[in-house]
Amino acid sequence: MRVALKTYAALMLTLVGLWSNPAHADWRDDIGRFRIGIVAEPGAGNSVPGLALLTDAYTKALGMKVEFVVARNYAALIEAQANARIEYAIYSATAYATASQRCLCIEPLVAPVDSDGAIGIRSVLLTRDGKLPAL
């Protein structure tokens, strides 16, 4: 009886230990390296001043390896995100709208909101008929 009780108690302690300490899959482990896309200055190629310091800062802040992917323009940046070569990028309003239409693979982390809670929405009017010569 005592052996069975000890075995039962040991089994219960093991089960409680397993249930109280579930394995957590961390998103950092899932992706391994966080890739951030940025657009280089025109004519700068793939060089971005201060990129090593920026990489170090993001690595420390996120607690994981960070890699910057330098795109020559917003079209290349959008393509990199659409093809899952980067996880994060900062877009202009036009580039964001284009990326959103291209792949439905982006979501804003922040958006402008007025003090009364109104969401900041902007629009751009493009005409091709010549009725509006300039914005």
MDAnalysis code that builds the backbone (N, CA, C; Angstrom):
import MDAnalysis as mda
import numpy as np

u = mda.Universe.empty(405, n_residues=135, atom_resindex=np.repeat(np.arange(135), 3), trajectory=True)
u.add_TopologyAttr("name", ["N", "CA", "C"] * 135)
u.add_TopologyAttr("resid", np.arange(1, 136))
u.add_TopologyAttr("resname", ["MET", "ARG", "VAL", "ALA", "LEU", "LYS", "THR", "TYR", "ALA", "ALA", "LEU", "MET", "LEU", "THR", "LEU", "VAL", "GLY", "LEU", "TRP", "SER", "ASN", "PRO", "ALA", "HIS", "ALA", "ASP", "TRP", "ARG", "ASP", "ASP", "ILE", "GLY", "ARG", "PHE", "ARG", "ILE", "GLY", "ILE", "VAL", "ALA", "GLU", "PRO", "GLY", "ALA", "GLY", "ASN", "SER", "VAL", "PRO", "GLY", "LEU", "ALA", "LEU", "LEU", "THR", "ASP", "ALA", "TYR", "THR", "LYS", "ALA", "LEU", "GLY", "MET", "LYS", "VAL", "GLU", "PHE", "VAL", "VAL", "ALA", "ARG", "ASN", "TYR", "ALA", "ALA", "LEU", "ILE", "GLU", "ALA", "GLN", "ALA", "ASN", "ALA", "ARG", "ILE", "GLU", "TYR", "ALA", "ILE", "TYR", "SER", "ALA", "THR", "ALA", "TYR", "ALA", "THR", "ALA", "SER", "GLN", "ARG", "CYS", "LEU", "CYS", "ILE", "GLU", "PRO", "LEU", "VAL", "ALA", "PRO", "VAL", "ASP", "SER", "ASP", "GLY", "ALA", "ILE", "GLY", "ILE", "ARG", "SER", "VAL", "LEU", "LEU", "THR", "ARG", "ASP", "GLY", "LYS", "LEU", "PRO", "ALA", "LEU"])
u.atoms.positions = np.array([
    [0.822, -1.185, 0.000],
    [0.000, 0.000, 0.000],
    [0.866, 1.249, 0.000],
    [1.952, 1.252, 0.825],
    [2.826, 2.429, 0.875],
    [3.558, 2.619, -0.447],
    [3.967, 1.549, -1.090],
    [4.658, 1.648, -2.374],
    [3.718, 2.248, -3.414],
    [2.474, 1.785, -3.427],
    [1.492, 2.309, -4.371],
    [1.226, 3.781, -4.095],
    [1.163, 4.163, -2.820],
    [0.928, 5.552, -2.454],
    [2.101, 6.436, -2.874],
    [3.314, 5.929, -2.639],
    [4.508, 6.680, -3.045],
    [4.576, 6.807, -4.561],
    [4.230, 5.743, -5.263],
    [4.238, 5.769, -6.723],
    [3.199, 6.763, -7.231],
    [2.001, 6.715, -6.613],
    [0.932, 7.643, -6.989],
    [1.362, 9.088, -6.729],
    [1.968, 9.350, -5.575],
    [2.414, 10.700, -5.230],
    [3.490, 11.180, -6.204],
    [4.407, 10.292, -6.534],
    [5.468, 10.652, -7.488],
    [4.874, 10.956, -8.856],
    [3.904, 10.163, -9.279],
    [3.246, 10.392, -10.563],
    [2.513, 11.721, -10.567],
    [1.810, 12.027, -9.462],
    [1.082, 13.291, -9.370],
    [2.046, 14.479, -9.383],
    [3.157, 14.375, -8.682],
    [4.153, 15.456, -8.693],
    [4.718, 15.662, -10.088],
    [4.939, 14.572, -10.783],
    [5.446, 14.668, -12.155],
    [4.430, 15.355, -13.050],
    [3.154, 14.963, -12.939],
    [2.108, 15.577, -13.759],
    [1.931, 17.052, -13.430],
    [1.939, 17.398, -12.147],
    [1.820, 18.795, -11.755],
    [2.993, 19.591, -12.303],
    [4.172, 19.009, -12.251],
    [5.360, 19.676, -12.800],
    [5.240, 19.908, -14.294],
    [4.703, 18.935, -14.997],
    [4.536, 19.089, -16.444],
    [3.466, 20.124, -16.775],
    [2.367, 20.117, -16.031],
    [1.280, 21.047, -16.304],
    [1.617, 22.469, -15.895],
    [2.379, 22.639, -14.851],
    [2.667, 23.993, -14.372],
    [3.825, 24.645, -15.102],
    [4.551, 23.899, -15.884],
    [5.688, 24.454, -16.606],
    [5.569, 24.113, -18.090],
    [4.544, 24.658, -18.761],
    [4.360, 24.316, -20.169],
    [5.480, 24.885, -21.028],
    [5.784, 24.175, -22.085],
    [6.804, 24.656, -23.021],
    [6.206, 25.821, -23.801],
    [6.884, 26.937, -23.801],
    [6.427, 28.117, -24.521],
    [7.224, 28.244, -25.809],
    [6.527, 28.268, -26.912],
    [7.182, 28.510, -28.188],
    [7.296, 30.020, -28.355],
    [8.496, 30.526, -28.324],
    [8.745, 31.951, -28.447],
    [8.864, 32.296, -29.931],
    [8.261, 33.401, -30.351],
    [8.329, 33.798, -31.767],
    [9.760, 34.011, -32.206],
    [10.640, 34.396, -31.277],
    [12.051, 34.577, -31.629],
    [12.682, 33.259, -32.036],
    [12.305, 32.187, -31.350],
    [12.822, 30.867, -31.715],
    [12.257, 30.420, -33.056],
    [11.004, 30.784, -33.309],
    [10.359, 30.368, -34.554],
    [11.030, 30.968, -35.789],
    [11.396, 32.252, -35.725],
    [11.971, 32.877, -36.922],
    [13.490, 32.898, -36.915],
    [14.106, 32.768, -35.746],
    [15.564, 32.693, -35.672],
    [16.285, 34.010, -35.822],
    [15.955, 34.753, -36.829],
    [16.591, 36.044, -37.097],
    [15.520, 37.012, -37.575],
    [15.501, 38.200, -36.983],
    [14.517, 39.215, -37.343],
    [15.123, 40.077, -38.452],
    [14.507, 40.058, -39.620],
    [15.025, 40.792, -40.771],
    [14.210, 42.065, -40.987],
    [14.912, 43.183, -40.984],
    [14.292, 44.500, -41.121],
    [14.693, 45.092, -42.465],
    [13.722, 45.510, -43.232],
    [13.995, 46.116, -44.524],
    [14.039, 47.630, -44.435],
    [15.040, 48.208, -45.082],
    [15.153, 49.667, -45.159],
    [15.519, 50.050, -46.582],
    [15.226, 51.288, -46.930],
    [15.564, 51.798, -48.251],
    [16.823, 52.654, -48.127],
    [17.798, 52.390, -48.980],
    [19.040, 53.159, -48.984],
    [18.823, 54.507, -49.662],
    [19.680, 55.436, -49.327],
    [19.657, 56.728, -50.009],
    [19.951, 56.509, -51.494],
    [19.327, 57.268, -52.368],
    [19.607, 57.110, -53.802],
    [21.099, 57.238, -54.097],
    [21.619, 56.287, -54.843],
    [23.028, 56.298, -55.230],
    [23.975, 55.742, -54.186],
    [23.462, 55.320, -53.029],
    [24.333, 54.821, -51.960],
    [24.588, 53.324, -52.051],
    [23.929, 52.648, -52.977],
    [24.085, 51.203, -53.075],
    [23.506, 50.533, -51.846],
    [24.267, 49.604, -51.275],
    [23.812, 48.908, -50.073],
    [24.408, 49.470, -48.794],
    [25.064, 50.616, -48.890],
    [25.693, 51.173, -47.690],
    [24.741, 52.149, -46.992],
    [24.638, 51.977, -45.679],
    [23.810, 52.848, -44.855],
    [24.658, 53.265, -43.658],
    [24.931, 54.556, -43.515],
    [25.754, 55.000, -42.386],
    [25.107, 54.627, -41.045],
    [25.923, 54.103, -40.143],
    [25.447, 53.765, -38.808],
    [24.666, 52.472, -38.708],
    [24.690, 51.667, -39.758],
    [23.904, 50.428, -39.765],
    [24.383, 49.437, -38.706],
    [25.670, 49.383, -38.446],
    [26.198, 48.468, -37.422],
    [25.665, 48.841, -36.039],
    [25.615, 50.139, -35.736],
    [25.083, 50.587, -34.447],
    [23.587, 50.291, -34.339],
    [22.878, 50.497, -35.424],
    [21.451, 50.225, -35.450],
    [21.177, 48.730, -35.266],
    [21.954, 47.912, -35.932],
    [21.819, 46.458, -35.802],
    [22.053, 46.035, -34.355],
    [23.090, 46.580, -33.740],
    [23.408, 46.255, -32.350],
    [22.269, 46.685, -31.424],
    [21.714, 47.863, -31.631],
    [20.623, 48.363, -30.789],
    [19.383, 47.480, -30.899],
    [19.012, 47.110, -32.118],
    [17.846, 46.250, -32.306],
    [18.092, 44.858, -31.737],
    [19.290, 44.335, -31.900],
    [19.632, 43.024, -31.363],
    [19.471, 43.004, -29.851],
    [19.957, 44.042, -29.193],
    [19.831, 44.124, -27.732],
    [18.377, 44.322, -27.309],
    [17.647, 45.156, -28.020],
    [16.257, 45.440, -27.654],
    [15.356, 44.222, -27.834],
    [15.578, 43.453, -28.899],
    [14.726, 42.299, -29.180],
    [15.222, 41.009, -28.537],
    [16.496, 40.993, -28.146],
    [17.047, 39.783, -27.553],
    [17.217, 38.654, -28.547],
    [17.518, 39.008, -29.780],
    [17.723, 38.002, -30.824],
    [18.565, 38.600, -31.941],
    [19.011, 37.761, -32.866],
    [19.792, 38.243, -34.000],
    [18.911, 39.077, -34.916],
    [19.471, 40.180, -35.377],
    [18.764, 41.083, -36.279],
    [19.625, 41.290, -37.518],
    [18.990, 41.294, -38.655],
    [19.678, 41.542, -39.924],
    [18.913, 42.617, -40.682],
    [19.637, 43.598, -41.192],
    [19.017, 44.622, -42.026],
    [19.184, 44.239, -43.487],
    [18.101, 44.339, -44.224],
    [18.110, 44.094, -45.655],
    [17.926, 45.456, -46.315],
    [18.937, 45.891, -47.046],
    [18.915, 47.212, -47.661],
    [18.361, 47.087, -49.081],
    [17.258, 47.790, -49.334],
    [16.628, 47.787, -50.653],
    [17.007, 49.064, -51.397],
    [17.049, 48.984, -52.701],
    [17.434, 50.158, -53.506],
    [16.295, 51.161, -53.637],
    [15.032, 50.682, -53.451],
    [13.872, 51.569, -53.529],
    [12.674, 50.888, -52.854],
    [11.568, 51.589, -52.775],
    [10.393, 51.018, -52.113],
    [9.840, 49.813, -52.867],
    [9.939, 49.797, -54.179],
    [9.450, 48.644, -54.936],
    [10.205, 47.377, -54.522],
    [11.512, 47.481, -54.376],
    [12.317, 46.324, -53.947],
    [11.992, 45.944, -52.499],
    [11.727, 46.938, -51.656],
    [11.367, 46.673, -50.261],
    [10.023, 45.936, -50.180],
    [9.067, 46.390, -50.965],
    [7.751, 45.743, -51.008],
    [7.890, 44.304, -51.494],
    [8.691, 44.110, -52.517],
    [8.908, 42.760, -53.053],
    [9.550, 41.852, -52.013],
    [10.501, 42.391, -51.244],
    [11.157, 41.614, -50.187],
    [10.148, 41.192, -49.122],
    [9.240, 42.076, -48.764],
    [8.247, 41.719, -47.751],
    [7.203, 40.761, -48.316],
    [6.789, 40.972, -49.541],
    [5.806, 40.086, -50.169],
    [6.341, 38.669, -50.297],
    [7.645, 38.532, -50.476],
    [8.264, 37.218, -50.609],
    [8.848, 36.697, -49.293],
    [8.463, 37.327, -48.174],
    [8.862, 36.902, -46.820],
    [10.369, 36.904, -46.603],
    [11.078, 37.805, -47.274],
    [12.527, 37.936, -47.030],
    [12.802, 38.903, -45.887],
    [11.777, 39.666, -45.474],
    [11.891, 40.548, -44.314],
    [10.619, 40.411, -43.484],
    [10.750, 40.722, -42.183],
    [9.596, 40.681, -41.298],
    [9.056, 42.075, -40.983],
    [9.870, 43.099, -41.171],
    [9.481, 44.442, -40.740],
    [10.074, 45.477, -41.679],
    [9.315, 46.545, -41.924],
    [9.801, 47.662, -42.732],
    [8.991, 48.900, -42.373],
    [9.586, 50.044, -42.578],
    [8.877, 51.309, -42.403],
    [8.609, 51.864, -43.799],
    [7.342, 52.119, -44.080],
    [6.930, 52.563, -45.405],
    [6.422, 53.997, -45.385],
    [6.533, 54.642, -46.531],
    [5.808, 55.897, -46.732],
    [4.339, 55.513, -46.907],
    [3.456, 56.493, -46.878],
    [2.021, 56.205, -47.028],
    [1.729, 55.528, -48.368],
    [2.337, 56.019, -49.422],
    [2.112, 55.449, -50.757],
    [2.677, 54.040, -50.845],
    [3.866, 53.837, -50.304],
    [4.471, 52.508, -50.336],
    [3.660, 51.525, -49.501],
    [3.144, 51.983, -48.363],
    [2.311, 51.107, -47.528],
    [1.060, 50.672, -48.298],
    [0.396, 51.628, -48.951],
    [-0.806, 51.302, -49.726],
    [-0.473, 50.320, -50.842],
    [0.660, 50.521, -51.498],
    [1.082, 49.628, -52.578],
    [1.370, 48.230, -52.043],
    [2.100, 48.155, -50.924],
    [2.426, 46.856, -50.321],
    [1.156, 46.137, -49.874],
    [0.235, 46.882, -49.310],
    [-1.017, 46.291, -48.845],
    [-1.802, 45.694, -50.016],
    [-1.822, 46.388, -51.126],
    [-2.505, 45.880, -52.317],
    [-1.752, 44.695, -52.935],
    [-0.436, 44.745, -52.855],
    [0.403, 43.717, -53.491],
    [0.262, 42.357, -52.838],
    [0.262, 42.325, -51.500],
    [0.346, 41.005, -50.878],
    [-0.577, 40.785, -49.682],
    [-1.204, 41.797, -49.168],
    [-2.020, 41.651, -47.960],
    [-1.218, 40.994, -46.837],
    [0.083, 41.255, -46.808],
    [0.978, 40.608, -45.836],
    [1.505, 41.580, -44.797],
    [0.971, 42.795, -44.767],
    [1.468, 43.781, -43.819],
    [0.345, 44.269, -42.933],
    [0.734, 44.723, -41.765],
    [-0.219, 45.265, -40.813],
    [0.482, 46.382, -40.053],
    [-0.175, 47.526, -39.893],
    [0.502, 48.624, -39.199],
    [0.668, 48.326, -37.710],
    [1.815, 48.688, -37.171],
    [2.032, 48.582, -35.732],
    [1.459, 49.799, -35.024],
    [1.537, 50.946, -35.673],
    [0.984, 52.181, -35.144],
    [0.316, 52.932, -36.288],
    [-0.640, 53.749, -35.933],
    [-1.309, 54.589, -36.919],
    [-1.677, 55.894, -36.228],
    [-1.695, 57.001, -36.954],
    [-2.034, 58.277, -36.317],
    [-3.472, 58.293, -35.819],
    [-3.631, 58.769, -34.594],
    [-4.957, 58.901, -33.992],
    [-5.040, 60.277, -33.344],
    [-6.127, 60.989, -33.622],
    [-6.325, 62.318, -33.067],
    [-6.668, 62.216, -31.579],
    [-6.613, 63.338, -30.876],
    [-6.897, 63.351, -29.437],
    [-8.318, 62.901, -29.120],
    [-9.233, 63.028, -30.098],
    [-10.606, 62.571, -29.869],
    [-10.829, 61.137, -30.349],
    [-9.749, 60.468, -30.764],
    [-9.847, 59.064, -31.177],
    [-10.025, 58.853, -32.660],
    [-10.108, 59.937, -33.441],
    [-10.276, 59.794, -34.884],
    [-9.010, 59.199, -35.493],
    [-9.199, 58.245, -36.401],
    [-8.075, 57.592, -37.065],
    [-7.572, 58.486, -38.191],
    [-6.254, 58.604, -38.299],
    [-5.660, 59.433, -39.350],
    [-5.720, 58.729, -40.690],
    [-6.563, 59.222, -41.556],
    [-6.700, 58.648, -42.901],
    [-6.365, 59.729, -43.905],
    [-5.534, 59.403, -44.841],
    [-5.153, 60.339, -45.891],
    [-5.529, 59.733, -47.233],
    [-5.747, 60.579, -48.190],
    [-6.026, 60.076, -49.528],
    [-5.184, 60.855, -50.528],
    [-4.950, 60.223, -51.651],
    [-4.191, 60.839, -52.719],
    [-5.057, 60.764, -53.976],
    [-5.204, 61.888, -54.633],
    [-6.005, 61.941, -55.844],
    [-5.063, 61.951, -57.041],
    [-5.215, 60.973, -57.906],
    [-4.424, 60.898, -59.133],
    [-5.370, 61.005, -60.317],
    [-5.053, 61.906, -61.239],
    [-5.883, 62.025, -62.432],
    [-5.006, 61.867, -63.660],
    [-5.600, 61.409, -64.708],
    [-4.856, 61.237, -65.958],
    [-5.490, 62.011, -67.106],
    [-6.544, 62.714, -66.799],
    [-7.255, 63.387, -67.871],
    [-6.796, 64.843, -68.076],
    [-5.865, 65.320, -67.282],
    [-5.352, 66.674, -67.457],
    [-6.223, 67.753, -66.853],
    [-7.333, 67.416, -66.232],
    [-8.205, 68.412, -65.646],
    [-7.608, 69.036, -64.396],
    [-6.710, 68.312, -63.762],
    [-6.047, 68.824, -62.571],
    [-4.550, 68.829, -62.875],
    [-3.990, 69.951, -63.315],
    [-2.592, 69.976, -63.760],
    [-1.583, 69.715, -62.646],
    [-1.903, 70.088, -61.417],
    [-0.959, 69.854, -60.316],
    [-1.727, 69.796, -59.010],
    [-1.212, 69.056, -58.107],
    [-1.831, 69.010, -56.785],
    [-1.316, 70.196, -56.013],
])
